[in-house]
Amino acid sequence: MRAEALPPIILAGLCGVLALGLGIELTLPRTATATIAHTATALPPLAPATAFTPPSTTELNARPLFVASRRPVPVEAAPGTDAVQGHEPPPPDPSTLLTLLGIVEGPGAKIAVIRLQGAAAPIRVGEGAKVDRWEVRHIYPDHVTLGAAGSATSPEQSLGFPKPSPHAPGPGPARPIPGNPLMNKH
C-alpha cells in the first residue's frame, strides 16, 4: 500500500463511523431518548423576573450620603504641639543642630566627633549611637548618615563636614623657616 492512498482510506473510514452513528440515532425509538433525558434530577422552575426600577434622582438626593451620628475617633494632641498621639514629628535637618568635627577610623572601630548646638564640648559617637533625636547609622570617611532615633524605616540624612566660609582666611603664603636652606633662597 502506498503512502498517498492512506489519507483517503482514513477519511472513508471516518465517514463510515459517522454514518453508522447517525443511522443508530435515527432508528432508536423516541421514548428511549426521552427516558434518558428525564433520569437527571429536574431543576425547580425559575421565578418570574421582576423588573428593576432604579430610584429617581429626587429619592437619591433625599437620602443622606453619610450618617450624621457617625464621627471619627477624636485625635488628641499634646498641649502646644501638632503631633498626633503616638507619632513624633520627624527631627529637623541634622545640619541645623549638629556639626561634624572629625572622623577617626581605627582597625576595629569608627568614631565620629560631633558638636551639638549649645553643648559645651563635642561628643564622640560610634555607629548605632543616639545623638539628640538622631541615630548614627553609618560612619564614612567624609560624612555620617543619620536616621530618626527608634525608627528603622526613616529616611537617612547625611551630615558632612561644614563648608568653609567664603570670608574665612585661607592658608597664606609659605613663610620661610629659619635655618632651612631650601626655603631661604631667593
C-alpha positions, 0 to 999 in steps of 0.5 A: 500500500502506498503512502498517498492512498492512506489519507483517503482510506482514513477519511472513508473510514471516518465517514463510515463511523459517522454514518453508522452513528447517525443511522443508530440515532435515527432508528432508536425509538423516541421514548428511549431518548426521552427516558434518558433525558428525564433520569437527571434530577429536574431543576425547580422552575425559575421565578418570574423576573421582576423588573428593576426600577432604579430610584429617581434622582429626587429619592437619591438626593433625599437620602443622606450620603453619610450618617450624621451620628457617625464621627471619627475617633477624636485625635488628641494632641499634646498641649502646644504641639501638632503631633498626633498621639503616638507619632513624633514629628520627624527631627529637623535637618541634622545640619541645623543642630549638629556639626561634624568635627572629625572622623577617626577610623581605627582597625576595629572601630569608627568614631565620629566627633560631633558638636551639638548646638549649645553643648559645651564640648563635642561628643564622640559617637560610634555607629548605632549611637543616639545623638539628640533625636538622631541615630548614627547609622553609618560612619564614612570617611567624609560624612555620617548618615543619620536616621530618626532615633527608634525608627528603622524605616526613616529616611537617612540624612547625611551630615558632612563636614561644614563648608568653609566660609567664603570670608574665612582666611585661607592658608597664606603664603609659605613663610620661610623657616629659619635655618632651612636652606631650601626655603631661604633662597631667593 
